[in-house]
Amino acid sequence: MAKLFLPRLFATCLAVAFVVFNIVSCGEDEPEPPQVPSISSFSPAVGLPGTVVTISGKNFDATASNNTVKFSSIAATVSEATTTSLKVTVPVEAVTGKIEVITNDMSAISASDFVVPPVITDFTPKSGVAGSNVTITGKGFSSTAANNIVAFNGVTATVSAASATSLTVQVPTAGYSGTISVKIGSASVTTTETFKYHPVITAFDPTSGPIDAEITITGSGFNSDPESNLVKIGNVAATVVSSMANELVIKVAEGTETGLITV
């Protein structure tokens, strides 16, 4: 009996081992599912369009073209790639915002913003009245008008048209001569050159009075510093008592005669 039992037991063990071996072998042949990419850091953290940025992380595709990288939703060019590093060029229309990496239809978004500082190269015209249009040229602007905060000497202006390289803005009524600033997110730039307001008189009250009478002049483009406004009635300079961008209070000087008011 023992001679017959042992071979059967041995054969049964071999069959079980064969099944187990085949199960294990099939499992090893299956490819691993793609892993979700992640961004750990990027350098530099600030740069203009055209800057080459290195993105570090994991689970990127080693083939550059298989990785899609976006700066604030604008696609960038990926020049080099490994599974842990990507080299990309900041696109022309990029503005301050998150970096996104898409690999194998899975996305990773940076924890912090990549900052694209706007640059002003010029603005025209150099002077004008409140309500007129000024074109600001440069780069790093947002193509969404509302994302560009433009101010004339600290007074916010209306942006009517925008592209990555140009902004069309309306000179604010309450402003006065000074620099122009553009702010996009946390990044901003200010001109070194001054935009000069042409003062405009819309009304004055009272329309007549004696020497030393005070007259309130309303309009736009006045200077908030009283001494920076020269006001004349006829050819005689008046004393500027107080001033705002849209209002002047003057006192009629000795020797003044009936005449036009100029600012």
Backbone as CSV, one residue per row, in Angstrom:
resi,resn,N_x,N_y,N_z,CA_x,CA_y,CA_z,C_x,C_y,C_z
1,MET,0.827,-1.214,0.000,0.000,0.000,0.000,0.849,1.246,0.000
2,ALA,1.964,1.258,0.778,2.826,2.436,0.872,3.446,2.762,-0.464
3,LYS,3.799,1.763,-1.237,4.438,2.008,-2.514,3.486,2.692,-3.490
4,LEU,2.232,2.376,-3.423,1.262,2.990,-4.319,0.874,4.379,-3.868
5,PHE,0.802,4.636,-2.571,0.326,5.910,-2.004,1.314,7.054,-2.237
6,LEU,2.578,6.822,-2.070,3.587,7.882,-2.166,3.680,8.475,-3.565
7,PRO,3.715,7.703,-4.610,3.765,8.306,-5.949,2.554,9.164,-6.236
8,ARG,1.372,8.707,-5.774,0.174,9.515,-6.016,0.252,10.849,-5.276
9,LEU,0.711,10.812,-4.047,0.853,12.042,-3.255,1.860,12.984,-3.885
10,PHE,2.961,12.409,-4.386,3.998,13.218,-5.030,3.457,13.880,-6.304
11,ALA,2.678,13.109,-7.079,2.094,13.643,-8.302,1.106,14.753,-8.009
12,THR,0.319,14.583,-6.936,-0.644,15.621,-6.542,0.069,16.901,-6.157
13,CYS,1.140,16.830,-5.428,1.937,18.002,-5.013,2.503,18.728,-6.228
14,LEU,2.985,17.964,-7.192,3.524,18.590,-8.395,2.450,19.358,-9.147
15,ALA,1.240,18.795,-9.201,0.135,19.464,-9.906,-0.224,20.776,-9.233
16,VAL,-0.291,20.776,-7.909,-0.602,22.001,-7.151,0.487,23.031,-7.368
17,ALA,1.723,22.625,-7.309,2.848,23.537,-7.507,2.810,24.141,-8.894
18,PHE,2.427,23.353,-9.884,2.354,23.856,-11.256,1.284,24.933,-11.398
19,VAL,0.130,24.706,-10.753,-0.962,25.680,-10.803,-0.543,26.972,-10.134
20,VAL,0.081,26.890,-8.966,0.536,28.062,-8.240,1.564,28.825,-9.068
21,PHE,2.504,28.083,-9.675,3.541,28.716,-10.486,2.925,29.490,-11.645
22,ASN,1.901,28.879,-12.286,1.258,29.545,-13.414,0.505,30.791,-12.992
23,ILE,-0.122,30.758,-11.835,-0.846,31.933,-11.331,0.116,33.075,-11.069
24,VAL,1.231,32.755,-10.429,2.242,33.769,-10.128,2.827,34.328,-11.415
25,SER,3.109,33.441,-12.367,3.709,33.887,-13.620,2.776,34.830,-14.361
26,CYS,1.486,34.542,-14.389,0.532,35.414,-15.082,0.477,36.780,-14.421
27,GLY,0.530,36.811,-13.086,0.496,38.086,-12.363,1.702,38.940,-12.680
28,GLU,2.872,38.385,-12.821,4.093,39.143,-13.091,4.099,39.714,-14.506
29,ASP,3.381,39.105,-15.423,3.373,39.565,-16.810,2.468,40.782,-17.019
30,GLU,1.546,41.059,-16.084,0.620,42.180,-16.248,1.326,43.505,-15.997
31,PRO,1.147,44.534,-16.882,1.806,45.836,-16.673,1.206,46.585,-15.488
32,GLU,2.052,47.336,-14.804,1.559,48.135,-13.685,0.747,49.314,-14.201
33,PRO,-0.328,49.678,-13.525,-1.134,50.827,-13.963,-0.334,52.124,-13.821
34,PRO,-0.575,53.120,-14.692,0.156,54.391,-14.589,-0.111,55.089,-13.259
35,GLN,0.902,55.765,-12.750,0.803,56.436,-11.458,0.454,57.917,-11.648
36,VAL,-0.239,58.462,-10.684,-0.635,59.870,-10.735,0.601,60.755,-10.581
37,PRO,0.809,61.726,-11.493,1.977,62.612,-11.360,1.801,63.574,-10.184
38,SER,2.905,64.079,-9.690,2.854,65.080,-8.622,4.002,66.070,-8.807
39,ILE,3.772,67.313,-8.395,4.776,68.380,-8.481,5.259,68.692,-7.071
40,SER,6.559,68.563,-6.846,7.119,68.875,-5.527,7.689,70.286,-5.468
41,SER,8.218,70.772,-6.601,8.787,72.121,-6.633,9.026,72.537,-8.080
42,PHE,9.331,73.823,-8.275,9.741,74.315,-9.592,10.682,75.492,-9.396
43,SER,11.597,75.658,-10.350,12.607,76.710,-10.238,12.991,77.212,-11.624
44,PRO,13.088,78.559,-11.794,12.816,79.598,-10.805,11.316,79.758,-10.550
45,ALA,10.975,80.497,-9.496,9.570,80.705,-9.140,9.001,81.956,-9.786
46,VAL,9.887,82.789,-10.359,9.477,84.033,-11.002,10.186,84.131,-12.344
47,GLY,9.471,84.532,-13.392,10.130,84.669,-14.690,9.202,85.217,-15.753
48,LEU,9.798,85.795,-16.776,9.054,86.327,-17.904,8.811,85.232,-18.941
49,PRO,7.888,85.446,-19.884,7.736,84.492,-20.992,9.074,84.238,-21.672
50,GLY,9.342,82.967,-21.980,10.625,82.582,-22.563,11.586,81.996,-21.556
51,THR,11.297,82.176,-20.261,12.144,81.601,-19.206,12.009,80.084,-19.190
52,VAL,13.135,79.371,-19.013,13.117,77.917,-18.889,12.955,77.554,-17.414
53,VAL,11.932,76.771,-17.110,11.613,76.387,-15.730,11.790,74.884,-15.584
54,THR,12.426,74.472,-14.495,12.579,73.052,-14.175,11.531,72.667,-13.138
55,ILE,10.699,71.689,-13.485,9.649,71.205,-12.584,10.096,69.857,-12.034
56,SER,10.139,69.743,-10.718,10.532,68.488,-10.064,9.299,67.806,-9.476
57,GLY,9.310,66.481,-9.489,8.188,65.725,-8.943,8.375,64.251,-9.186
58,LYS,7.294,63.554,-9.487,7.404,62.131,-9.788,6.253,61.694,-10.700
59,ASN,6.485,60.540,-11.318,5.510,59.913,-12.212,5.237,60.726,-13.473
60,PHE,6.250,61.494,-13.922,6.155,62.137,-15.230,6.486,61.086,-16.289
61,ASP,6.200,61.408,-17.549,6.562,60.511,-18.642,7.951,60.896,-19.142
62,ALA,8.795,59.904,-19.356,10.172,60.169,-19.786,10.249,60.678,-21.225
63,THR,9.153,60.573,-21.968,9.072,61.145,-23.318,8.454,62.532,-23.200
64,ALA,9.208,63.542,-23.598,8.779,64.932,-23.383,7.391,65.218,-23.936
65,SER,7.108,64.747,-25.155,5.834,65.054,-25.809,4.628,64.403,-25.143
66,ASN,4.865,63.452,-24.253,3.756,62.784,-23.552,3.319,63.546,-22.299
67,ASN,4.012,64.654,-22.011,3.657,65.483,-20.863,3.088,66.815,-21.362
68,THR,1.933,67.183,-20.870,1.352,68.487,-21.179,1.525,69.385,-19.955
69,VAL,2.164,70.533,-20.147,2.393,71.469,-19.049,1.714,72.793,-19.377
70,LYS,0.998,73.343,-18.391,0.293,74.612,-18.589,0.652,75.608,-17.489
71,PHE,0.863,76.845,-17.906,1.049,77.951,-16.970,-0.231,78.782,-17.003
72,SER,-0.968,78.784,-15.901,-2.255,79.482,-15.829,-3.091,79.198,-17.071
73,SER,-3.224,77.891,-17.378,-4.059,77.365,-18.474,-3.465,77.556,-19.870
74,ILE,-2.266,78.152,-19.991,-1.623,78.350,-21.290,-0.564,77.267,-21.494
75,ALA,-0.682,76.518,-22.587,0.231,75.400,-22.828,1.660,75.865,-23.059
76,ALA,2.604,75.143,-22.453,4.033,75.449,-22.570,4.728,74.359,-23.395
77,THR,5.955,74.657,-23.837,6.754,73.684,-24.585,7.647,72.908,-23.624
78,VAL,7.552,71.576,-23.676,8.393,70.707,-22.844,9.591,70.273,-23.680
79,SER,10.790,70.664,-23.252,11.991,70.375,-24.040,12.732,69.128,-23.566
80,GLU,12.669,68.834,-22.279,13.346,67.658,-21.722,12.454,67.020,-20.670
81,ALA,12.586,65.687,-20.530,11.744,64.991,-19.558,12.403,63.744,-19.005
82,THR,12.228,63.533,-17.718,12.501,62.249,-17.069,11.271,61.968,-16.207
83,THR,11.284,60.874,-15.503,10.128,60.548,-14.661,10.036,61.459,-13.436
84,THR,11.104,62.196,-13.144,11.100,63.060,-11.956,11.373,64.529,-12.258
85,SER,11.590,64.867,-13.531,11.941,66.253,-13.853,11.491,66.633,-15.262
86,LEU,10.997,67.875,-15.405,10.606,68.404,-16.707,11.230,69.774,-16.891
87,LYS,11.719,70.045,-18.095,12.193,71.383,-18.433,11.231,71.977,-19.453
88,VAL,10.661,73.144,-19.088,9.636,73.756,-19.943,9.934,75.235,-20.131
89,THR,9.403,75.791,-21.218,9.573,77.216,-21.516,8.261,77.949,-21.250
90,VAL,8.326,79.016,-20.455,7.138,79.791,-20.112,6.531,80.381,-21.391
91,PRO,5.249,80.123,-21.673,4.639,80.606,-22.925,4.428,82.121,-22.934
92,VAL,4.270,82.669,-24.127,4.172,84.113,-24.325,3.014,84.725,-23.542
93,GLU,1.866,84.059,-23.518,0.679,84.633,-22.895,0.508,84.238,-21.428
94,ALA,1.534,83.643,-20.841,1.424,83.214,-19.445,1.314,84.411,-18.500
95,VAL,0.506,84.232,-17.454,0.397,85.218,-16.385,0.569,84.480,-15.067
96,THR,0.647,85.218,-13.991,0.818,84.618,-12.677,-0.293,83.606,-12.392
97,GLY,0.093,82.401,-11.964,-0.897,81.366,-11.667,-0.236,80.018,-11.440
98,LYS,-1.050,78.983,-11.273,-0.558,77.633,-10.997,0.062,76.994,-12.250
99,ILE,0.944,76.031,-11.992,1.495,75.187,-13.056,0.769,73.845,-12.997
100,GLU,0.353,73.343,-14.154,-0.321,72.052,-14.224,0.468,71.108,-15.133
101,VAL,0.641,69.863,-14.680,1.276,68.815,-15.484,0.257,67.711,-15.704
102,ILE,0.052,67.348,-16.982,-0.876,66.277,-17.323,-0.094,65.145,-17.980
103,THR,-0.150,63.956,-17.366,0.530,62.769,-17.875,-0.425,61.594,-17.778
104,ASN,-0.571,60.847,-18.864,-1.478,59.694,-18.889,-2.897,60.080,-18.458
105,ASP,-3.326,61.276,-18.915,-4.669,61.793,-18.614,-4.898,62.049,-17.130
106,MET,-3.800,62.110,-16.381,-3.894,62.441,-14.956,-3.145,63.742,-14.686
107,SER,-3.680,64.541,-13.789,-3.187,65.908,-13.623,-2.570,66.147,-12.249
108,ALA,-1.546,67.015,-12.240,-0.946,67.497,-10.993,-0.876,69.014,-11.073
109,ILE,-1.238,69.694,-10.013,-1.229,71.155,-9.977,-0.320,71.619,-8.850
110,SER,0.502,72.621,-9.139,1.453,73.128,-8.147,0.723,73.758,-6.964
111,ALA,1.345,73.691,-5.796,0.755,74.278,-4.595,0.851,75.799,-4.614
112,SER,1.910,76.328,-5.223,2.109,77.785,-5.259,2.059,78.300,-6.690
113,ASP,1.935,79.608,-6.821,1.867,80.242,-8.149,3.254,80.443,-8.740
114,PHE,3.337,80.319,-10.049,4.502,80.803,-10.780,4.204,82.255,-11.114
115,VAL,5.101,83.153,-10.741,4.851,84.589,-10.889,5.459,85.107,-12.188
116,VAL,4.605,85.690,-13.027,5.049,86.335,-14.260,4.901,87.847,-14.067
117,PRO,5.994,88.559,-13.778,5.875,90.005,-13.562,5.583,90.727,-14.869
118,PRO,4.547,91.582,-14.893,4.293,92.337,-16.119,5.411,93.337,-16.382
119,VAL,5.599,93.674,-17.641,6.625,94.633,-18.046,5.966,95.700,-18.923
120,ILE,6.204,96.975,-18.605,5.720,98.079,-19.429,6.896,98.622,-20.232
121,THR,6.769,98.595,-21.543,7.830,99.132,-22.393,7.519,100.552,-22.861
122,ASP,6.219,100.886,-22.929,5.847,102.229,-23.383,4.360,102.458,-23.138
123,PHE,3.934,103.704,-23.204,2.507,104.036,-23.217,2.329,105.287,-24.074
124,THR,1.174,105.385,-24.712,0.898,106.512,-25.604,-0.598,106.793,-25.636
125,PRO,-0.988,108.064,-25.645,-0.146,109.267,-25.588,0.416,109.490,-24.192
126,LYS,1.332,110.445,-24.078,1.978,110.730,-22.799,1.154,111.686,-21.934
127,SER,0.132,112.266,-22.519,-0.724,113.193,-21.781,-2.112,113.160,-22.370
128,GLY,-3.095,113.636,-21.596,-4.459,113.645,-22.098,-5.437,114.063,-21.031
129,VAL,-6.693,114.119,-21.403,-7.740,114.515,-20.463,-8.395,113.269,-19.886
130,ALA,-9.092,113.454,-18.776,-9.842,112.351,-18.173,-10.859,111.816,-19.172
131,GLY,-10.956,110.485,-19.267,-11.873,109.854,-20.199,-11.251,109.477,-21.522
132,SER,-10.059,109.998,-21.806,-9.380,109.629,-23.050,-8.732,108.257,-22.910
133,ASN,-8.366,107.647,-24.040,-7.769,106.316,-24.031,-6.246,106.380,-24.098
134,VAL,-5.616,105.483,-23.355,-4.158,105.331,-23.368,-3.838,103.874,-23.673
135,THR,-2.887,103.638,-24.569,-2.443,102.285,-24.897,-1.124,102.001,-24.193
136,ILE,-1.103,100.951,-23.400,0.103,100.532,-22.672,0.652,99.289,-23.363
137,THR,1.902,99.315,-23.762,2.520,98.155,-24.409,3.570,97.540,-23.490
138,GLY,3.768,96.242,-23.644,4.736,95.526,-22.817,4.555,94.035,-22.984
139,LYS,4.663,93.284,-21.901,4.428,91.846,-21.930,4.084,91.352,-20.534
140,GLY,3.519,90.153,-20.498,3.105,89.593,-19.214,1.742,90.066,-18.756
141,PHE,0.996,90.764,-19.651,-0.354,91.190,-19.288,-1.310,90.006,-19.439
142,SER,-2.475,90.112,-18.802,-3.494,89.084,-18.963,-4.391,89.447,-20.134
143,SER,-4.755,88.456,-20.943,-5.655,88.701,-22.064,-7.098,88.891,-21.605
144,THR,-7.356,88.640,-20.312,-8.653,88.943,-19.714,-8.568,90.325,-19.084
145,ALA,-9.304,91.278,-19.636,-9.172,92.682,-19.220,-9.311,92.867,-17.710
146,ALA,-10.263,92.179,-17.106,-10.535,92.368,-15.678,-9.398,91.911,-14.778
147,ASN,-8.492,91.091,-15.299,-7.368,90.600,-14.489,-6.229,91.607,-14.384
148,ASN,-6.273,92.671,-15.194,-5.237,93.701,-15.172,-5.758,94.909,-14.376
149,ILE,-5.102,95.214,-13.275,-5.486,96.372,-12.459,-4.538,97.514,-12.809
150,VAL,-5.057,98.511,-13.516,-4.250,99.646,-13.969,-4.649,100.885,-13.179
151,ALA,-3.646,101.635,-12.716,-3.919,102.847,-11.941,-3.054,104.000,-12.429
152,PHE,-3.653,105.179,-12.475,-2.937,106.416,-12.806,-2.712,107.164,-11.496
153,ASN,-1.456,107.177,-11.062,-1.102,107.821,-9.799,-1.980,107.319,-8.656
154,GLY,-2.226,106.004,-8.646,-2.987,105.378,-7.572,-4.477,105.311,-7.792
155,VAL,-4.995,105.954,-8.842,-6.438,105.940,-9.116,-6.732,104.894,-10.191
156,THR,-7.602,103.940,-9.874,-7.880,102.824,-10.778,-8.564,103.275,-12.060
157,ALA,-8.076,102.740,-13.178,-8.618,103.059,-14.496,-9.409,101.867,-15.035
158,THR,-10.229,102.109,-16.044,-10.998,101.042,-16.703,-10.194,100.474,-17.871
159,VAL,-10.014,99.145,-17.865,-9.313,98.463,-18.963,-10.364,97.984,-19.956
160,SER,-10.346,98.522,-21.161,-11.372,98.187,-22.155,-10.950,97.079,-23.108
161,ALA,-9.650,96.879,-23.296,-9.159,95.816,-24.176,-7.811,95.331,-23.660
162,ALA,-7.542,94.037,-23.845,-6.300,93.476,-23.298,-5.793,92.311,-24.122
163,SER,-4.470,92.231,-24.237,-3.784,91.072,-24.791,-2.533,90.867,-23.948
164,ALA,-1.744,89.864,-24.278,-0.523,89.594,-23.509,0.490,90.720,-23.614
165,THR,0.382,91.536,-24.679,1.393,92.576,-24.918,0.833,93.996,-24.977
166,SER,-0.484,94.164,-24.798,-1.064,95.501,-24.944,-2.323,95.659,-24.098
167,LEU,-2.474,96.843,-23.498,-3.676,97.183,-22.735,-4.202,98.524,-23.220
168,THR,-5.506,98.619,-23.390,-6.150,99.891,-23.701,-6.957,100.307,-22.479
169,VAL,-6.639,101.482,-21.929,-7.284,101.912,-20.687,-7.839,103.318,-20.837
170,GLN,-8.837,103.608,-20.013,-9.456,104.927,-20.017,-8.923,105.723,-18.833
171,VAL,-8.445,106.917,-19.100,-7.877,107.767,-18.052,-8.965,108.086,-17.028
172,PRO,-8.740,107.782,-15.744,-9.781,107.998,-14.734,-10.066,109.471,-14.470
173,THR,-11.324,109.765,-14.161,-11.748,111.138,-13.940,-11.109,111.743,-12.699
174,ALA,-10.980,110.954,-11.650,-10.495,111.475,-10.375,-8.975,111.490,-10.266
175,GLY,-8.276,111.120,-11.332,-6.825,111.060,-11.267,-6.154,112.377,-11.579
176,TYR,-4.840,112.372,-11.456,-4.029,113.532,-11.816,-2.654,113.052,-12.232
177,SER,-1.832,113.946,-12.720,-0.542,113.571,-13.298,0.284,112.698,-12.365
178,GLY,0.888,111.659,-12.939,1.720,110.760,-12.142,2.058,109.509,-12.934
179,THR,2.624,108.525,-12.274,3.032,107.285,-12.937,1.833,106.370,-13.165
180,ILE,2.016,105.408,-14.060,1.000,104.394,-14.346,1.495,103.053,-13.807
181,SER,0.616,102.332,-13.134,0.986,101.008,-12.613,0.051,99.945,-13.176
182,VAL,0.596,98.745,-13.351,-0.187,97.588,-13.790,0.060,96.468,-12.789
183,LYS,-1.032,95.918,-12.247,-0.924,94.821,-11.282,-1.735,93.633,-11.774
184,ILE,-1.101,92.452,-11.740,-1.760,91.211,-12.123,-1.498,90.203,-11.015
185,GLY,-2.519,89.861,-10.276,-2.327,88.987,-9.128,-1.430,89.657,-8.102
186,SER,-0.318,88.991,-7.746,0.608,89.551,-6.760,1.767,90.306,-7.409
187,ALA,1.823,90.309,-8.743,2.932,90.957,-9.453,2.497,92.307,-10.008
188,SER,3.385,93.286,-9.924,3.044,94.618,-10.424,4.273,95.313,-10.994
189,VAL,4.020,96.348,-11.797,5.088,97.147,-12.380,4.584,98.579,-12.496
190,THR,5.498,99.549,-12.348,5.147,100.965,-12.414,6.079,101.669,-13.396
191,THR,5.515,102.562,-14.183,6.323,103.300,-15.149,7.262,104.271,-14.445
192,THR,8.378,104.563,-15.078,9.274,105.601,-14.565,8.868,106.959,-15.128
193,GLU,8.129,106.930,-16.235,7.690,108.153,-16.892,6.302,108.549,-16.397
194,THR,6.041,109.848,-16.342,4.779,110.369,-15.832,3.766,110.610,-16.953
195,PHE,2.517,110.206,-16.696,1.428,110.591,-17.586,0.900,111.936,-17.089
196,LYS,0.774,112.892,-17.993,0.363,114.237,-17.598,-1.096,114.496,-17.984
197,TYR,-1.870,114.831,-16.983,-3.273,115.195,-17.209,-3.362,116.599,-17.792
198,HIS,-4.251,116.785,-18.756,-4.640,118.127,-19.176,-5.837,118.523,-18.316
199,PRO,-5.723,119.604,-17.532,-6.860,119.979,-16.691,-8.061,120.404,-17.527
200,VAL,-9.235,120.088,-17.030,-10.487,120.444,-17.708,-11.410,121.109,-16.693
201,ILE,-11.940,122.272,-17.039,-12.913,122.972,-16.196,-14.309,122.679,-16.727
202,THR,-15.156,122.134,-15.865,-16.539,121.865,-16.283,-17.512,122.920,-15.734
203,ALA,-17.164,123.535,-14.589,-18.043,124.560,-14.010,-17.299,125.311,-12.929
204,PHE,-17.824,126.482,-12.544,-17.301,127.207,-11.377,-18.449,127.971,-10.726
205,ASP,-18.346,128.143,-9.421,-19.423,128.786,-8.664,-18.842,129.515,-7.447
206,PRO,-19.228,130.792,-7.198,-20.175,131.612,-7.983,-19.529,132.133,-9.255
207,THR,-20.326,132.697,-10.112,-19.824,133.204,-11.389,-19.439,134.683,-11.312
208,SER,-19.644,135.289,-10.164,-19.220,136.681,-9.964,-19.026,136.918,-8.477
209,GLY,-18.221,137.954,-8.148,-17.995,138.253,-6.743,-16.907,139.271,-6.552
210,PRO,-16.722,139.733,-5.313,-15.729,140.763,-5.022,-14.331,140.181,-4.817
211,ILE,-13.353,141.042,-4.591,-12.000,140.630,-4.228,-12.072,139.822,-2.931
212,ASP,-11.251,138.769,-2.823,-11.199,137.840,-1.694,-12.373,136.852,-1.654
213,ALA,-13.262,136.907,-2.634,-14.332,135.912,-2.698,-13.734,134.551,-3.059
214,GLU,-14.314,133.485,-2.531,-13.850,132.134,-2.855,-14.709,131.546,-3.969
215,ILE,-14.045,130.924,-4.926,-14.718,130.299,-6.070,-14.355,128.812,-6.086
216,THR,-15.361,127.967,-6.250,-15.134,126.520,-6.379,-15.165,126.144,-7.852
217,ILE,-14.060,125.579,-8.311,-13.937,125.152,-9.712,-14.010,123.625,-9.750
218,THR,-14.899,123.076,-10.547,-14.980,121.621,-10.707,-14.499,121.227,-12.102
219,GLY,-13.978,120.019,-12.195,-13.448,119.537,-13.467,-12.649,118.270,-13.270
220,SER,-11.520,118.145,-13.938,-10.664,116.956,-13.815,-9.230,117.330,-14.150
221,GLY,-8.322,116.477,-13.710,-6.915,116.677,-14.035,-6.206,117.698,-13.178
222,PHE,-6.829,118.117,-12.063,-6.160,119.060,-11.172,-5.174,118.295,-10.292
223,ASN,-4.250,119.029,-9.691,-3.263,118.399,-8.807,-3.727,118.518,-7.360
224,SER,-3.519,117.458,-6.594,-3.966,117.470,-5.196,-3.106,118.373,-4.316
225,ASP,-1.968,118.811,-4.839,-1.118,119.768,-4.132,-1.512,121.180,-4.585
226,PRO,-2.070,122.001,-3.698,-2.529,123.342,-4.104,-1.472,124.155,-4.831
227,GLU,-0.221,124.053,-4.391,0.837,124.865,-4.989,1.202,124.428,-6.405
228,SER,0.738,123.237,-6.802,1.053,122.731,-8.148,0.024,123.161,-9.191
229,ASN,-1.013,123.872,-8.765,-2.030,124.383,-9.684,-1.880,125.895,-9.830
230,LEU,-1.742,126.357,-11.064,-1.697,127.793,-11.333,-3.050,128.193,-11.925
231,VAL,-3.787,129.020,-11.197,-5.125,129.438,-11.624,-5.126,130.948,-11.831
232,LYS,-5.675,131.369,-12.957,-5.758,132.804,-13.253,-7.199,133.204,-13.600
233,ILE,-7.572,134.412,-13.157,-8.802,135.043,-13.632,-8.346,136.212,-14.492
234,GLY,-8.597,136.117,-15.772,-7.979,137.069,-16.692,-6.491,136.820,-16.698
235,ASN,-5.690,137.842,-16.381,-4.230,137.693,-16.324,-3.690,137.712,-14.905
236,VAL,-4.585,137.693,-13.912,-4.163,137.795,-12.518,-4.274,136.432,-11.839
237,ALA,-3.165,136.002,-11.220,-3.155,134.709,-10.531,-3.988,134.772,-9.256
238,ALA,-4.804,133.750,-9.059,-5.604,133.636,-7.844,-4.870,132.766,-6.830
239,THR,-5.272,132.844,-5.577,-4.709,131.997,-4.531,-5.496,130.687,-4.480
240,VAL,-4.789,129.571,-4.561,-5.455,128.264,-4.475,-5.536,127.869,-3.000
241,VAL,-6.754,127.858,-2.494,-6.980,127.570,-1.075,-6.889,126.073,-0.803
242,SER,-7.512,125.262,-1.647,-7.484,123.802,-1.498,-7.637,123.156,-2.872
243,SER,-7.239,121.897,-2.955,-7.314,121.230,-4.258,-7.492,119.728,-4.125
244,MET,-8.216,119.173,-5.078,-8.364,117.734,-5.294,-8.266,117.495,-6.791
245,ALA,-8.273,116.244,-7.182,-8.142,115.933,-8.604,-9.279,116.514,-9.429
246,ASN,-10.446,116.654,-8.825,-11.597,117.149,-9.587,-12.214,118.431,-9.019
247,GLU,-11.498,119.098,-8.105,-12.053,120.330,-7.534,-10.955,121.244,-6.992
248,LEU,-11.106,122.547,-7.282,-10.210,123.566,-6.745,-11.046,124.646,-6.063
249,VAL,-10.535,125.139,-4.951,-11.140,126.309,-4.300,-10.106,127.424,-4.349
250,ILE,-10.475,128.561,-4.980,-9.534,129.672,-5.139,-10.097,130.943,-4.491
251,LYS,-9.205,131.873,-4.220,-9.610,133.177,-3.674,-9.229,134.256,-4.686
252,VAL,-10.187,135.133,-4.976,-9.965,136.202,-5.957,-8.933,137.185,-5.416
253,ALA,-7.887,137.432,-6.214,-6.780,138.270,-5.755,-7.025,139.745,-6.042
254,GLU,-6.293,140.600,-5.342,-6.345,142.048,-5.553,-5.955,142.362,-6.998
255,GLY,-6.687,143.283,-7.610,-6.384,143.680,-8.981,-7.082,142.850,-10.039
256,THR,-7.866,141.869,-9.617,-8.566,141.010,-10.587,-9.718,141.752,-11.239
257,GLU,-9.866,141.542,-12.540,-10.992,142.109,-13.283,-11.780,140.961,-13.934
258,THR,-12.929,141.295,-14.431,-13.767,140.286,-15.112,-12.944,139.629,-16.231
259,GLY,-12.994,138.300,-16.269,-12.235,137.605,-17.308,-12.425,136.096,-17.219
260,LEU,-11.767,135.371,-18.111,-11.845,133.919,-18.136,-10.987,133.302,-17.039
261,ILE,-11.401,132.152,-16.566,-10.621,131.397,-15.587,-9.813,130.344,-16.334
262,THR,-8.525,130.288,-16.060,-7.658,129.264,-16.653,-6.956,128.509,-15.537
263,VAL,-6.745,127.211,-15.769,-6.018,126.372,-14.810,-4.841,125.766,-15.543
